[in-house]
Amino acid sequence: MSIRGTIFKEIQNRLMTAVPGIQWADKDRGQLEDPSNHVFPRPAVFFSFGLGQYENNGGNILLGEKTLRVRTCVENYTSSHHGSVNIDQALAFFDFNEAVQKALQGFSGTNFGNLSLIADEDDLDHTNLIVTLLEFSFTLTDDSANSGKDLQLVDPDPKLVVNKTKVEDMPQEPPFTGVGLVIPVG
């Protein structure tokens, strides 16, 4: 699986297991922009990778300073005005947002370092869906172009026997029958 696919699944799993009450975690593909796409259970979290800057760390390994854009979505028909009888219910979306932040703050995994909240913003344009943007920074290690990354270390052959022979004790004429591989040592 791709590096970003692996990171996505690890973050998605973290959200689904660490955020109480969450019903949906998905790739943000603009689902919240079109009301006909509001066919997902709520509360929900949508996330995507933001713009990043990369440096080559040698060996075709890139280190990137990236952002993770997380949008929380909570359905709410209650009122938060002063004197409202259901103000606590109206403000419960703050609890959900805080649970998402708590689950992701400091979280790290395969090929990515600790997530750190750098910005948040309320979105005012979704009627009874309260949408909040949380933005996290993190370091991504992209070694997908490193040709040696798929090499596997193996144990040496336990039947291999190495006998050291001084140059002066080596046979002078081929064939070196029964000698095997000859590596001269000092």
Salt bridges, closest charged atoms under 4 A:
ASP26 OD1 - ARG29 NH1 3.75
ASP28 OD2 - ARG71 NE 2.84
GLU33 OE2 - ARG71 NH2 2.53
GLU33 OE1 - HIS126 NE2 3.52
GLU75 OE1 - ARG42 NE 3.21
ASP123 OD2 - HIS126 ND1 3.37
GLU135 OE2 - ARG69 NH1 2.96
ASP142 OD2 - ARG4 NH1 3.41
